[in-house]
């Protein structure tokens, strides 16, 4: 299933992305381990990635355009999955 989202009030299109099986597993692992990774709109056409771990939220230093925002979201999920899966 392709990841896609439209903000109802503004109609901002976030593009589509088909995650790999490995990316999907990493995303599910993050959700189950309370690592929240989600896109946050900066303005129309640009999004940050917000990451919340143990109640502390950080925002990606860069913004991402439609389509790429999903790729980066899954990239962050994979990063945290690879980094912490042995420790949790």
Secondary structure, DSSP 8 states (H G I E B T S, - for coil): --B--B-TTT--B---B---HHHHHHHHHHHHTTEEEEEEEEETTEEEEEEEETTEEEE-SS-B-TTHHHHHHHHHHHHHHHHHTTT-
